[in-house]
Amino acid sequence: MNQLKRNQIFERLKKQNPRPTTELYSSSHFELLISVILSQKATDLSVNKATPALFTIANTPKKMLALKETGLKEYIKTIGLFNTKAKNIIKTCEILVNQYEGKVPQTREALEKLPGVGRKTANVILNTAFNHPTIAVDTHVFRVANRTKLAKGKTPFEVEQKLLKVVPKKYQKNAHHWLLLHGRYTCLSRHPQCPICIIQDLCEYPDKTI
C-alpha cells in the first residue's frame, strides 16, 4: 500500500469520527487503568457492566486495596479471568500507593512494571490518558492493519512498529482508536462489512464481500 492511500484512509476515518476515544467507562486515569486491565481477553461491554458498581465503592488505589482480592472478585466475577485480574489489580494498587502516591505513572517503563500491564495496555494508557502518540495493537487493530495491507506483520509488536512508521504523524494520536473501532464494527473477523465500509476502495484485501 502506498502512502497516498494511507493518508486517504485516515482522512476518511477522521471525517467519520473526528474525536475517537475508548469505549471503556472511566472518569479518571486510575479507573481507565483498571478498566483496561479488566478488558484483557474480555469485551468492553462486559467490563462496562461491572465497573460502575465497582468504581462507586473503589475509585482510588487505597479504596481498591480495602476491598482485598475477595471483595474485588465479587464485583468482577462476570469478567473472564477474574481471579488472575483481581490478584494483579490488588498488587498494582499496592505499587501505586507505595511508589506513586496513588497516581498512575506516565512512562512506559513504569506502567509495564505494574502487574497485569503489558505493552498493549501501557500503550492504551499512554495514549488515552496522557495523549502520547502510541498505537496499541489488539486483535482488531492487528486484523485491520494486515487485511487492508496498511501495515502487515506477523506479531502485534511488528504491526505496531510498522504503523508508527507509515501512519502520518498528524493521525498517530487517534490511529489506535480509529482502527480498533473500524475492526469492531465494520471490518469484522468472519464477515467483514465491505459493502458499507468507507475505505473499501482503498483497502487491498483480495476477498472483499462485495
N, C-alpha and C positions, 0 to 999 in steps of 0.2 A: 504493500500500500504506500502510495506517495504522500508527501507532506500536505499537498493541497487537499487531498481527501480527508486527511486527519483534521485539518483546520475546519473544513466544512462540517464534519461530524460534530465537533464540539460546538461550533457556532449554532447548529440546529438544536443540539441538546440544551444549550444555554437559552436559546429563544423559547423553547418549550417550558423550561424550568429555570428562571433566572437566579433563584436563591435556594438551591437544594441543600438539604441537611439530613441528618439521620432521622429515622422514623422511631427510634427508641425514645421513650418518655424520660425526661430528666430536667431538673431545674438548677443543677449545679455541676461543677466538674466532678465532684465525688459521686453523685448519682449517675452521671454518664459513665464513669469508670466501672461502677458496679453493674450497670445495665449491659455494658459491652462484655464484661466477663461472663455474665449470665447468658448472653446471646450466642456464645460459642456452641456450635453443633445444636443450636435451637433456633426457633423462629423469633423474629422481633415481636410477633403477635403474642406468643406465649409469655415472653418476658414482660410485655406491656400489661398483660393481665395480672401479673404477680406483683410488679414493683410499686404501684400506687399505695397499696396497703402497707408494704414493707417500708417505703420511704416516709409514710406518715408517722411510723414508730421510730425508724432509724435512718435519719438523713445525714448523719455525720459518722466518722470513723468510731468515735467514742460510744455513740448510741448503738452502733452496729456491734461493737465488742460486748456491750451489755447484754445483747441477745444470746451471745455464745452460739456455738455451732448448732446445738439442739433447737434453740429458739429460731435461728435463721432458717433452718430447714423447713419449719412449719410454713414459712412464707413462700419458699421457692420449690416446694416438693412437686409442683406440677411441671417444672422445667427439667429437661433432660440433664443427666449427670449432676443432679443437685447435691449429692453427697460430697463429691470432689469439689464442686464450686463453693459450697459452704465452707469447707476447710480452707480453700485458697483465699476466700474473701476475708475470713477472720484473721488469717495470717497477714494479709495485705493491710488490713486496718491496724494491726499491731505496729507494722512498719510505718504507716502514715502518721500514727500518733507519736511513736518514739523517735522518728527521724525527720519528719517533715511538718511537725506542728499541726497535724491533721489535714494538711493540704496535699493536693495531687501534684507530684513533681512534673516539671515541664521539659525534661530531657529524655531522649530515647533510652539512654543507658540506665537511668534511674527507674523508668517505667518498666523496662524489661527485667528488672530485678525483683519486681513485685510478683508474688505467687499468682499464677493464673493469667499472667500478662505476657504474651509472646509478641512477635514483630507486628502481626496484623493488628492486634488490639492496641499496641503502642501507637501505630500509625493512625488509627481512628481517633485516639485521644489527642495526639499532637495536632491533627487536622481540625477536628470538630471543636475541641475545647480551646486550643491555643493558636489556631489559624496557620499552622505550618503547611507548606505545600507538599505534604506527603500523600502517597497513594496506597491505601490499604487494599490488598488483593484477596478478596474472599472468593467463594465458588462462583458467584455471579460475575464479578469483575474478570476472573480468570477465563470464564467461558466466553464472555463478550469480546475480550481482547483477542483471544485465539480464533474464535469463529469469524469475526469480521476481518481478521488479519491486521487489526490495528496494532497489536504487539504480540507476536507469537512467542510462546515459551513453554517449557515442559514442567516448570515449577512455579509456584506463586512468586518466589523471590526473583526468578528470571523475568517473569512478566512485569513485576514491579519496576525492575531496573530498566527494562525496555520502555515502559510507559514514561518514566521520568526523563528518558532521552528524547522521545518523539512527541509527547504532549506539549504543545506550546505553553510557555510559562504563564501566560495570562489565564489559562484554563486549569492549571495544575491544582489550584486550591479546591476546586469543585469537581475535578475529574472523577475521583473515587465515588462520590455520591451519584453523579450522572450515570456512570457505567453500572453501578450497583442497581439503581432503580430501573435502568433500561433492561438489565438482566432479570430482575424480579418480576417485571410487569409486561415486558414485550418479548425480549429475546430469551424465551423460556427454554429450559433444558431439553425437554422431549418434543415440544410443539411450539417452535418459535413463531411468533405472530408477524410474519413477514409482510402480509398484506396491509397491516396498519402501522408498520414501522416507519418512522420519519427519516431513517438513514438507509433504507433498504437499497436504494440506488447507488449508495457509496460503499456498502458492505460487499466484501469479496467472498462471502460464504457461497460455495458452489451448489448447495442443496436447499435453496430458498423455497419456502412453502407458498409459492405463487404460480 
